[in-house]
Amino acid sequence: MKRLYQYCLFLILCVVVFTSSLPAIVAAAEEEQSKTTERALYEKMEGITHIPWHTWAAIDQYERNVRAVRKDLPKAENIGVYYTEEQWSGLLSPKKSSPLLG
């Protein structure tokens, strides 16, 4: 009887540990996929511009850190680099909005 009690307690403990760590496992998998997608984007940019992918990653991380400190900038979606509509269109452009900015 004592042995059965110990076995049931062990089984319950295993279930609790597994179910409590499951969200962390899922979050780690999603983060890994996100990093893989970002790395693919950086490597694509490297192919186009011949600037190493790790330089693109450093620029993106810098911009994300700036956005974390400055609350007047919108939250980053895919990449951290942000331009205002005026900066994107240029000083001499009469059209201040762009369809690329959404």
Disulfide bonds with the S-S distance in Angstrom:
none
